[in-house]
C-alpha cells in the first residue's frame, strides 16, 4: 500500500473514469424490437439511473450537491450529478468550492437502438465519473458492472494534474495502479475475457471486457431457445457472438 501523503493544501489530482457498457438482444419482429427498446427505456429511465449514480456517490464517499435528469422521446435518458468531497454547508458557497465542482461530477447517457433488418438490438450506456481530492471513482467499478450486467464493457481511467506535498515535491498520482483490473473483483474477472492497453507514464489505463460464456436464452426477447430449431438456434448464437466480437474489437468483420 502506498503511504498517505502529507499534502500542502488541496489535492489537485483529477481522476476520471469513463465506463461504456453494451447489452445485446435478439428481437425477431418489429413489435418485439419496439417492446425491447421500451423495456430498456423503462428499466433504465432517469429515476433508475439517478438511483444508480446516487449509490455510486455513496460508495466513493462523495456528497451530492445537485442532480439534473431527463428522459427523452422516443427513448433514452441522461443524468448529471455534481458532487463534492466534503459536505456542503448552508449559505453561499465560496468561489473555491464553485471551481472545484467543475471537476467533480457523475453523468450517464443511454442509447437504446435496434438494427432495422437482422433483429439485433443493442443498449449502450455511457457513464463518466470525474473526481478531484481524495475520493476515487475506481471504488465504484464493482457496483457499476453489477448494476448493468453487460455483455461488453469498455473502461478508460486517467489521472491528470499534480499535487504537492508539504516539502513542495510534485506528485502526479496518489495511489497504486497497474491496471483497472486491479480494482475489479475476482468473480467478475472470471466471467470475462479482458484486454488492457495501459500507458503508466501518462497515467492512462484502458480495459475492455467481454463475457466468455453466452447462453442463447439470455439474448432472446419474448422467445425461448427451446422453441427454435437446432439450425436457427445455431445461426442466432453465431450472429450474437459476432455482434459481441465486433463491439469488443471496435470493428466490423466480413461475413463468410
C-alpha positions as CSV (number, residue, x, y, z in Angstrom):
1,X,0.0,0.0,0.0
2,X,1.2,3.5,-0.8
3,X,1.8,5.6,2.3
4,X,-0.5,8.6,2.7
5,X,1.0,11.8,1.5
6,X,1.1,14.9,3.7
7,X,-0.1,17.5,1.2
8,X,0.3,21.2,1.0
9,X,-3.2,22.5,0.7
10,X,-5.8,20.7,-1.5
11,X,-5.3,17.5,-3.5
12,X,-5.4,18.9,-7.1
13,X,-5.3,15.5,-8.9
14,X,-8.3,14.8,-11.2
15,X,-9.3,11.2,-11.5
16,X,-11.7,10.4,-14.4
17,X,-13.3,7.1,-15.2
18,X,-15.2,6.6,-18.5
19,X,-17.3,3.5,-18.5
20,X,-19.2,2.2,-21.5
21,X,-21.5,-0.8,-21.4
22,X,-23.3,-2.8,-24.1
23,X,-26.2,-5.1,-23.7
24,X,-27.3,-7.2,-26.8
25,X,-30.6,-8.8,-27.5
26,X,-32.3,-10.5,-30.4
27,X,-35.9,-9.3,-31.2
28,X,-37.4,-11.0,-34.2
29,X,-40.4,-8.9,-35.2
30,X,-40.8,-5.1,-35.4
31,X,-43.2,-5.3,-32.4
32,X,-40.6,-7.2,-30.4
33,X,-37.9,-4.7,-31.3
34,X,-40.1,-1.8,-30.1
35,X,-41.1,-3.7,-27.0
36,X,-37.4,-4.4,-26.1
37,X,-36.4,-0.7,-26.5
38,X,-39.5,0.3,-24.4
39,X,-38.5,-2.3,-21.8
40,X,-35.0,-0.8,-21.6
41,X,-36.3,2.7,-21.5
42,X,-38.4,1.8,-18.5
43,X,-35.8,-0.2,-16.6
44,X,-33.1,2.4,-17.1
45,X,-35.2,5.6,-17.0
46,X,-33.9,8.8,-15.4
47,X,-35.2,7.7,-11.9
48,X,-33.4,4.4,-12.0
49,X,-30.2,6.0,-13.4
50,X,-30.3,8.6,-10.6
51,X,-30.6,5.8,-8.1
52,X,-27.5,4.0,-9.5
53,X,-25.4,7.2,-9.6
54,X,-26.5,8.1,-6.1
55,X,-25.3,4.7,-5.0
56,X,-22.0,5.4,-6.8
57,X,-21.7,8.7,-4.9
58,X,-22.2,6.9,-1.6
59,X,-19.6,4.2,-2.5
60,X,-16.8,6.7,-3.4
61,X,-17.6,8.9,-0.4
62,X,-18.8,12.0,-2.4
63,X,-21.6,14.4,-1.4
64,X,-24.3,15.2,-3.9
65,X,-24.8,18.9,-4.4
66,X,-27.2,18.9,-7.4
67,X,-29.0,16.4,-9.7
68,X,-30.2,17.1,-13.3
69,X,-32.0,14.4,-15.1
70,X,-34.0,14.0,-18.3
71,X,-36.0,11.3,-20.1
72,X,-36.2,11.6,-23.9
73,X,-38.7,10.8,-26.6
74,X,-38.8,8.3,-28.2
75,X,-36.3,6.7,-25.8
76,X,-33.1,7.4,-23.8
77,X,-32.2,9.2,-20.6
78,X,-29.5,11.4,-19.1
79,X,-28.5,12.2,-15.6
80,X,-25.8,14.5,-14.3
81,X,-24.8,14.8,-10.6
82,X,-22.5,17.4,-9.2
83,X,-20.5,16.2,-6.3
84,X,-18.0,17.5,-3.7
85,X,-15.5,15.7,-1.5
86,X,-16.9,17.5,1.6
87,X,-20.5,18.1,2.6
88,X,-21.9,21.4,1.5
89,X,-22.9,23.9,4.3
90,X,-25.8,26.2,4.4
91,X,-25.3,29.5,2.8
92,X,-23.4,30.8,-0.3
93,X,-20.6,28.6,-1.4
94,X,-17.2,30.3,-1.7
95,X,-15.6,30.7,-5.1
96,X,-13.1,27.9,-4.4
97,X,-15.8,25.3,-4.0
98,X,-17.7,26.5,-7.1
99,X,-14.5,26.0,-9.1
100,X,-14.0,22.6,-7.5
101,X,-17.4,21.4,-8.7
102,X,-16.4,21.9,-12.3
103,X,-14.1,18.8,-11.9
104,X,-16.5,16.7,-9.7
105,X,-19.4,15.1,-11.5
106,X,-21.1,11.9,-12.4
107,X,-23.0,11.6,-15.7
108,X,-24.8,8.8,-17.6
109,X,-26.4,8.7,-21.0
110,X,-28.3,5.8,-22.5
111,X,-28.6,4.8,-26.2
112,X,-31.2,2.1,-27.0
113,X,-31.2,1.1,-30.7
114,X,-32.0,-1.8,-33.0
115,X,-30.9,-3.0,-36.4
116,X,-33.7,-2.4,-38.9
117,X,-33.3,-5.8,-40.6
118,X,-31.5,-8.6,-38.7
119,X,-33.2,-8.4,-35.3
120,X,-30.1,-7.5,-33.3
121,X,-30.8,-4.8,-30.7
122,X,-28.2,-3.1,-28.6
123,X,-28.4,-1.0,-25.4
124,X,-25.5,1.3,-24.6
125,X,-24.9,3.3,-21.5
126,X,-22.0,5.8,-21.2
127,X,-21.0,6.7,-17.7
128,X,-18.4,9.3,-16.6
129,X,-17.2,9.7,-13.0
130,X,-14.7,12.6,-12.5
131,X,-13.4,13.5,-9.1
132,X,-10.7,15.6,-7.5
133,X,-9.4,15.4,-4.0
134,X,-9.1,12.1,-2.2
135,X,-12.2,10.3,-3.5
136,X,-11.7,7.9,-6.3
137,X,-14.1,6.6,-9.0
138,X,-12.4,3.2,-9.1
139,X,-14.2,2.3,-5.8
140,X,-17.5,2.1,-7.8
141,X,-16.4,-0.3,-10.5
142,X,-17.9,-3.3,-8.9
143,X,-21.2,-1.7,-8.4
144,X,-21.4,-0.3,-11.9
145,X,-20.6,-3.6,-13.6
146,X,-23.1,-5.5,-11.5
147,X,-25.8,-2.8,-12.0
148,X,-25.9,-3.3,-15.7
149,X,-24.7,-6.9,-16.1
150,X,-23.3,-6.2,-19.6
151,X,-22.0,-8.3,-22.5
152,X,-19.2,-5.9,-23.3
153,X,-17.6,-3.2,-21.1
154,X,-15.0,-0.7,-22.1
155,X,-13.3,1.5,-19.4
156,X,-10.9,4.3,-19.5
157,X,-9.2,5.8,-16.4
158,X,-6.9,8.7,-16.3
159,X,-5.2,10.8,-13.6
160,X,-4.5,14.4,-14.6
161,X,-2.6,17.2,-13.0
162,X,-0.4,17.1,-9.9
163,X,-0.5,17.9,-6.2
164,X,2.3,19.0,-3.9
165,X,3.4,17.5,-0.6
166,X,4.4,19.6,2.4
167,X,8.0,19.7,1.1
168,X,6.9,21.2,-2.2
169,X,7.5,18.0,-4.2
170,X,5.0,17.3,-7.1
171,X,3.1,14.0,-7.0
172,X,1.4,13.0,-10.3
173,X,-0.6,10.1,-8.8
174,X,-1.6,9.3,-5.2
175,X,-2.5,5.6,-5.4
176,X,-1.0,2.4,-6.8
177,X,-2.4,1.1,-10.1
178,X,-1.0,-1.0,-12.9
179,X,-4.4,-1.9,-14.5
180,X,-8.1,-1.2,-14.0
181,X,-8.4,-4.9,-13.4
182,X,-6.7,-4.4,-10.0
183,X,-10.0,-2.9,-8.9
184,X,-12.4,-5.5,-10.3
185,X,-13.5,-8.4,-8.1
186,X,-12.2,-11.8,-8.9
187,X,-15.6,-13.3,-9.6
188,X,-16.3,-10.7,-12.3
189,X,-12.8,-11.2,-13.8
190,X,-13.5,-14.9,-14.1
191,X,-16.6,-14.3,-16.2
192,X,-15.0,-12.0,-18.8
193,X,-12.2,-12.0,-21.3
194,X,-10.1,-8.9,-20.7
195,X,-7.7,-6.8,-22.7
196,X,-5.6,-4.0,-21.4
197,X,-3.8,-1.0,-23.0
198,X,-2.0,0.9,-20.3
199,X,0.4,3.9,-20.5
200,X,1.7,4.1,-17.0
201,X,4.0,7.1,-17.6
202,X,1.0,9.1,-18.8
203,X,-1.3,7.7,-16.1
204,X,-3.7,6.4,-18.8
205,X,-5.4,3.0,-18.3
206,X,-7.8,1.2,-20.6
207,X,-9.5,-2.2,-20.1
208,X,-12.1,-4.0,-22.3
209,X,-14.2,-6.9,-21.2
210,X,-16.5,-9.4,-22.9
211,X,-18.5,-12.3,-21.5
212,X,-16.8,-15.6,-22.2
213,X,-19.9,-17.8,-21.9
214,X,-23.1,-16.9,-23.9
215,X,-26.4,-18.6,-23.3
216,X,-28.9,-18.0,-26.1
217,X,-31.9,-17.7,-23.8
218,X,-30.2,-14.6,-22.2
219,X,-30.4,-12.8,-25.6
220,X,-33.9,-13.7,-26.8
221,X,-36.7,-11.3,-26.2
222,X,-40.2,-12.8,-25.9
223,X,-38.9,-16.2,-27.2
224,X,-37.2,-19.3,-25.8
225,X,-34.2,-21.2,-27.3
226,X,-36.1,-24.5,-26.8
227,X,-38.8,-23.3,-29.3
228,X,-36.2,-22.8,-32.1
229,X,-35.0,-25.3,-34.5
230,X,-31.4,-26.5,-34.0
231,X,-30.2,-24.8,-37.1
232,X,-31.9,-21.5,-36.2
233,X,-30.5,-21.6,-32.7
234,X,-27.0,-22.2,-34.0
235,X,-27.4,-19.3,-36.5
236,X,-28.6,-16.9,-33.9
237,X,-25.9,-17.9,-31.5
238,X,-23.3,-17.2,-34.2
239,X,-24.8,-13.8,-35.0
240,X,-25.0,-12.8,-31.4
241,X,-21.4,-13.9,-30.8
242,X,-20.4,-11.9,-33.9
243,X,-22.1,-8.8,-32.6
244,X,-20.3,-9.1,-29.3
245,X,-17.0,-9.7,-31.1
246,X,-17.4,-6.6,-33.3
247,X,-18.3,-4.4,-30.4
248,X,-15.4,-5.7,-28.3
249,X,-12.8,-5.2,-31.0
250,X,-14.4,-2.0,-32.3
251,X,-14.5,-3.0,-36.0
252,X,-16.7,-4.9,-38.4
253,X,-15.8,-8.4,-39.6
254,X,-16.8,-9.6,-43.1
255,X,-19.5,-12.3,-43.3
256,X,-18.4,-15.6,-44.6
